Amino acid sequence: MVKKVRGVQMKRFITTGVIALGLLTTIVFASANEKPPSHNEIFTKFGSQFNKQELIVAGKQEKTTKIEKTIADQGIVLTVNGLYKNKKSIFLAYTINTKKEFDYNTSAFWSKPNVYINKKEVNHGGLEDLKVSDDKYIGIIEVNPEGRLPSNANIKFTIHEIFETKGNWTIEFPLK
């Protein structure tokens, strides 16, 4: 009788262990495979958050251009996810991933980015960013060149400091 009780207890113990391991594996793989937001989702989110109706419409109606260009330096990964262009401005959606520790509320998000259109530095206006998780941030930067935007151009986006970490993050892509 003692052997039967121990056998039943052992089966329960093993079953509980298998279930716990299965749940843990599911949770780990689900978080590791978490899909980053699409460029359209970033435009829609920022349009809603900061009351910019034009960005909401652009994101929902997929009037944005997918870029998905990435560069990593100093343990910080910058991705330009996409852009939206109207007659006078360009809005760039970006994602930053890092395992570095810093205080999001007091640290400088980044130093002044440099934006070039056809090798000419242009002004940029608003910059909005949100913390999505401990290691992921998304944002929008508005570029306001003087005069009318060209229909085709080359854009160069350079940042030399992110989260008080010096580095070189430069991404180039066509504007169509």
ABEGO torsion letter per residue (X at the ends): XAAAAAAAAAAAAAAAAAAAAAAAAAAAAAAAABBBBBAAAAAAAAAAAAGBAAAAAAAAAGABBBAGBBBBBGGBBBBBABBBBBAABBBBBBBBBBABBBBAAABBABBBBBBBBGGBBBBBBBBBBBBABAABBBBBBBBBBBEBBBABBBBBBBBABBGGBBBBBBBBBBBX
